């Protein structure tokens, strides 16, 4: 499962899914990268394993390649740990150190990520060139009430927007941004935008994209730590 889906930030009812999985004899694994440990603690909601891309919010500087898995069960953890040692799928010491460095400021950074994402999403939801904003912090988002219950400390720093127009207009919009950069990844101090239909989800056809709520005008916004006024001004000038 994903706590928040990529890129449209749909909220998963984690307790319900974990309960159903447990009844079926399944191991519940959830990717909690978008929410971070500050936003959501899935083990307390019934998860067996929680995974994070430490490349993202945990390190916070875009200079780490790695991942972390947390286990509710000590015996399962020992089995996976032993397998990781045998296959070499472990973090190198410097990447581990960089992640620990980033964790020291995670709480402060996530507060700013959430505040910026909330402010920018609210601003864009009222812009005439934006057809839709996929952000669970908005009261009219279909997962808003569930998000309030499962993510009491904020909804992360990633959301998606549907730009009015097609691929051509969307590419032009992203090219005109000056504070935000066009790049993949997320969770760092810099605001990044990307078109899922041309990058992360490019292998899917139009029908498949529509089924998960992605259009050629969809842009994923990974909100950084810049001043909110600078971000809103940048998006406004690019859209206008």
C-alpha positions in Angstrom: 0.0 0.0 0.0 0.9 3.7 -0.1 -0.2 6.1 2.6 -0.5 8.8 0.0 -0.5 7.8 -3.7 1.9 9.1 -6.3 1.2 11.6 -7.8 -2.4 12.5 -6.9 -2.1 12.1 -3.1 -5.1 9.8 -2.7 -5.4 8.7 0.9 -5.5 4.9 1.7 -7.7 3.7 4.6 -4.7 1.9 6.2 -6.5 0.4 9.2 -9.2 -1.1 7.0 -6.7 -2.6 4.5 -4.4 -4.0 7.2 -7.3 -5.6 9.0 -8.5 -7.2 5.7 -5.0 -8.3 4.9 -4.5 -9.9 8.3 -7.7 -11.8 7.9 -6.4 -13.2 4.6 -3.1 -14.1 6.1 -1.2 -11.4 4.2 1.8 -9.3 5.3 0.9 -5.6 5.3 3.7 -3.4 3.7 3.1 0.3 3.2 5.2 3.0 1.5 5.0 5.9 3.8 7.5 8.2 2.0 5.0 10.9 1.0 3.7 11.2 4.6 7.0 10.8 6.4 7.2 9.4 10.0 6.1 12.9 11.1 2.8 12.7 9.2 1.8 9.1 9.8 2.9 6.1 11.9 1.5 3.1 10.0 2.7 0.5 12.5 0.4 1.9 15.1 -2.4 1.5 12.5 -1.6 -2.2 11.9 1.2 -2.3 9.4 3.7 -5.2 9.5 6.4 -3.3 7.5 6.8 0.4 6.7 9.2 1.5 4.0 10.6 4.9 3.2 12.8 6.2 0.4 15.5 7.9 2.5 16.4 9.7 -0.7 13.4 11.9 0.0 12.2 13.6 3.1 14.3 11.7 5.6 17.6 13.0 4.2 16.0 16.2 2.9 18.9 17.4 0.7 18.7 15.4 -2.4 22.1 13.9 -1.9 21.3 10.3 -0.7 20.3 7.2 -2.5 18.7 4.7 -0.1 15.8 3.2 1.6 14.6 2.2 5.1 12.3 -0.6 6.3 10.8 -0.7 9.8 9.3 -3.8 11.2 6.6 -4.5 13.7 7.7 -8.1 14.2 11.3 -8.8 15.5 11.4 -12.3 13.9 10.5 -11.0 10.4 13.0 -8.2 10.8 15.8 -10.7 11.6 14.9 -12.8 8.5 15.0 -9.8 6.2 18.1 -8.4 7.9 19.9 -11.7 7.3 18.9 -11.8 3.7 20.0 -8.2 3.2 23.5 -9.0 4.6 23.8 -12.0 2.2 22.8 -10.1 -0.9 24.5 -6.8 -0.1 21.3 -4.6 -0.2 22.4 -2.4 2.7 23.2 1.3 2.9 26.8 2.4 2.5 28.1 4.2 5.6 28.2 7.7 4.1 24.6 7.4 2.9 23.6 6.3 6.4 25.4 9.2 7.9 23.8 11.7 5.6 20.3 10.3 6.4 21.0 10.6 10.1 22.1 14.2 9.5 18.8 14.9 7.8 16.7 13.2 10.4 17.9 15.8 13.0 15.8 18.5 11.2 12.9 16.3 9.9 10.3 17.7 12.2 11.1 21.3 11.4 11.3 20.6 7.6 8.1 18.7 7.5 6.2 21.5 9.2 7.5 23.9 6.5 6.8 21.4 3.7 3.2 21.1 4.9 2.6 24.8 5.4 4.0 25.6 1.9 2.0 22.8 0.2 -1.2 23.8 2.0 -0.7 27.5 1.0 0.3 26.8 -2.6 -2.5 24.2 -3.1 -5.0 26.6 -1.7 -3.8 29.4 -4.0 -3.8 27.2 -7.1 -7.3 25.9 -6.3 -8.6 29.4 -7.0 -6.6 30.0 -10.2 -8.5 30.1 -13.4 -5.8 28.2 -15.4 -5.9 25.2 -12.9 -8.7 22.7 -13.6 -8.1 20.6 -10.4 -5.9 20.4 -7.4 -5.2 16.9 -5.9 -4.4 17.8 -2.2 -6.0 16.1 0.8 -5.6 19.2 2.8 -8.4 20.9 0.8 -11.8 20.6 2.5 -13.4 19.4 -0.8 -10.9 16.6 -1.4 -12.6 13.2 -1.3 -10.1 11.9 1.2 -10.0 15.0 3.4 -11.7 13.5 6.5 -9.7 10.3 6.3 -6.5 12.3 5.9 -7.4 14.4 9.0 -7.8 11.1 11.0 -4.7 9.3 9.7 -2.3 12.3 9.3 -3.0 14.6 12.2 0.3 16.5 11.8 0.1 17.4 8.2 -0.3 15.8 4.7 3.3 15.9 3.5 4.6 18.2 0.8 3.6 16.6 -2.5 0.4 17.2 -4.5 -0.7 17.3 -8.1 -2.5 19.9 -10.3 -4.3 19.6 -13.6 -3.3 22.5 -15.8 -6.1 23.7 -18.1 -5.0 22.7 -21.6 -3.0 19.8 -23.0 0.6 18.6 -23.1 1.8 21.7 -25.0 0.4 24.2 -22.5 1.6 22.2 -19.5 5.2 22.0 -20.9 5.2 25.7 -21.5 3.9 26.3 -17.9 6.7 24.2 -16.3 9.3 25.8 -18.6 8.3 29.3 -17.4 8.8 28.5 -13.7 11.8 30.2 -12.2 11.8 29.3 -8.4 10.7 25.7 -9.0 12.8 23.4 -11.1 11.6 20.7 -13.6 13.1 17.5 -12.1 12.2 14.2 -10.7 12.5 13.2 -7.0 10.9 15.0 -4.0 11.4 15.8 -0.3 14.3 18.2 -0.6 14.6 21.9 0.1 14.0 22.8 -3.5 10.5 22.8 -5.1 10.4 20.4 -8.1 7.7 19.8 -10.7 7.3 17.0 -13.2 4.7 15.7 -15.7 3.8 12.1 -14.7 2.5 11.2 -18.1 5.9 12.0 -19.6 8.1 10.7 -16.7 7.1 8.3 -13.9 4.0 7.0 -15.6 5.1 7.2 -19.3 4.7 3.5 -19.8 0.9 3.7 -19.3 -1.5 4.4 -22.1 -4.1 7.1 -22.0 -6.9 4.8 -20.7 -4.7 3.6 -17.9 -3.7 7.1 -17.0 -7.3 8.3 -16.9 -8.2 5.3 -14.7 -5.9 6.7 -12.0 -6.7 10.3 -12.5 -3.8 11.5 -14.5 -4.1 13.6 -17.7 -1.6 15.2 -20.0 -2.1 18.3 -18.0 -1.3 16.7 -14.7 1.8 18.1 -12.9 3.2 16.8 -9.7 4.4 19.5 -7.3 7.0 18.5 -4.7 7.0 21.6 -2.5 10.2 22.7 -1.0 11.2 25.1 1.8 11.2 28.4 -0.1 9.2 31.3 1.1 5.5 30.8 0.2 5.2 34.3 -1.3 8.0 33.4 -3.7 6.3 30.2 -4.7 2.9 31.6 -5.3 4.4 34.5 -7.3 6.4 32.0 -9.4 3.4 29.8 -10.2 1.2 32.8 -10.9 3.6 34.3 -13.4 4.1 31.0 -15.2 0.4 30.3 -15.4 -0.4 33.9 -16.5 
